[in-house]
Amino acid sequence: MLKAEGIVKRYSGHTALDGVSINVKPQSVFGLLGPNGAGKTSLIRIINQITGPDNGEIFIDGKPLAPYHVERIGYLPEERGLYKKMKVGEQAIYLAQLKGMSSSEAKKKLKMWFDKFDMQDWWNKKIEDLSKGMAQKVQFITTVLHEPKILILDEPFSGFDPVNAKLIREEILRLRDEGATIMLSTHNMGSVEEICDDIALINKAKVVLEGSVNEVKNKFKKNIYRIRFKGEILGFTNALWTNFELVHKEQDKEGFNVTDIKILNDLSLNDLLKTILPHAEIQSVVELIPSMSEIFIEAVGEENIEEEVAA
Amino acid sequence: MSKVGLIIRREYFTRVKKKSFIIMTILGPLLFVGITFLAVFLSQQESGTTQVLVSDPDNHFAVLDSSFLKNTESVKYHREERSFSEKEFNETPYDLMIELLDAEDISNKDIPLVYKESGPSMNVSRKISNDLERAYQDLIMQSNEMTKDDIDRLIAKVNLVENKVFEDVQEVPRIVGAVVGFIFSLIIYMFIFIYGTQIMRSVMEEKSTRIVEVIISSVKPFQLMMGKIIGVAMVALTQVIIWIVFYNVLMLIFSAFFPDIYTGGGQMAMAQDMLEEVNPNQMAEKIYQVLAQINFPFLIGMFLFYFLGGYLLYGSLFAAIGGAVDHDTDSQQFMLPITIPLVFGFILAEMAISNPDGPAVWWASIIPFTSPIVMMVKVGMMGMGFIPIEWGTIALSMFLLVAGFVFTTWMAGKIYRTGILMYGKKVNYKEIWKWLTYKV
């Protein structure tokens, strides 16, 4: 559906994108991740034809990116806003017209969205009279009003309170189910796990990690299991010997031991269970799968994250 | 509607519907008419009558008939055939005293004027000197046994030299043409500043509200910039046209109510002060003559061209500044290179009034950054037939102006499209220079 091949973008001081290729499948939600300054916004701007690449090409439905594609893309930039002094309805119609809709069509669709979000009486209000969250809702509607085949959302959840963020999340998934292809960039790793089908992680102008969320997670899991049991902890740890490593241990409120154990030397979970069975009355065994947030930190490297926080 | 059309429409209607626009559009002409009438009114209205004591100890003026020192509402003469010391004068009821000197000595026309509290107004002193001039002329005439015809012939000779080529216009000095042109220059100068600043602010607003990125995902930055410039230009034109129409309607209404004050052309009345050599009594007649002489299609056509040309040239630069900076305060340093040529042009336009043929004025009327302002003064003179229409110079100036705004628009477009996406970055000239070389 949306494909980038070997995109290179240089500014006088630095290289923003260095041979970036991604492939967004139709009717999926694609997460574009990476620390600030990694090149996400540069890539998004190229897809929106705000700037052009120095090298490489973008394809939509197999066709090279062209001006007419503008009307099929809905774009919510990270740095976003609306005309403060313009009325909500008037403004939304104007933006829809710029995307090629007729005024009457835009009006009809807007009414529908306004009903849906229960904001019928906002039509004649100025943006400056709305709260930030309300303005964000209007902004989201103007992004999707022309029913774009491709939606590009740069940090769509920033600025929303949890209730509205949930609302937007549901809308994104509904739009996907109705046939839209969505690409979003976010720092909110929780939402990545919830809504993204595939991801690409960009760091220092390059794609360092890509694939479906499950694939990526499997790739990063460390063969660590959390075992909750009753029994003598000393005997238990002695039994692990050199084939297993005790990564973490604690006692929970109910008096159970909770241990994280990494399996070494090509052994399996069965081997681990056989080893510990004589020493423990096992209550539960769970594989520890890393969160996207942990994967992000591991792939990008701690020092880069700190830089980001500092910036 | 095309996308640029949509942008123009939005820029136009959001401005025209603003309260400040409506107020300025109505108040502007009222203010102008008010100022015009006030100026005319004040120039005609004296604070009461000035009593003038004419001290004529040698009794020169006895031989002249009294019409030379004619009393009017503003000036009343009292001739005494003796001299007064300052102390003596102070005890008389008169406001001023003029002491007549030896009439034979025409090389010395310095006539002492003594006043008590405040000196005479422009009008009073002009009337007194006019009256005295004619009185002296007559005296000289009589003592040399010349007739009035001799004097007229003498003056006619002088006029003949000045108007060898353009005989029609000997009655009105060419400064009137320059002043008419200068009024147009002033309008262009004002509108470039007012509406240029509006463009800049509007670009800055789009940048600071962050809507700009949403919009340029639908249209090219250049389209947005041009749409804005054209939309604002149409607002400016709307305002100018409404002003001109409204002003003339108001002048008609006012002149119907105050026929004494209004003497056939408000602007002309303002120019009156500059026309000291014209007898105020013949002013109205002269003004009609001037109006009849104006080549209106030429003048208005040129005005619209230079108005739009100058506006487009500077408008795109204002847009570039708006795109480059984040805050109003940062814009000051970049305003300077725009302000300097504009102010320089304005100074040269003032120079052109008295010396339209100088080389500095010629160059300034050719160079696009000053030509819209300076050329209008010359165009004013050409449009009124004071100097021949120099089609060659005009063509060159127009061509360079078009080339100039194509160039500034191209340059501004490059600065603009990079600048609008740079948030929170302090820019300097070096940085902007780099943007000019960026590939999109």
Interface residues (C-beta under 8 A of the other chain):
Chain A: Y11 S12 R45 N48 Q49 I50 T51 G52 D54 V70 I73 Y75 L76 P77 E79 R80 G81 L82 Y83 K84 K85 M86 Y94 L95 Q97 L98 K99 Q139 T142 T143
Chain B: M1 K3 L6 I7 R10 T14 E205 E206 T209 R210 I211 E213 V214 I215 I216 S217 S218 V219 P221 L421 Y423 K434 T437 Y438 K439 V440
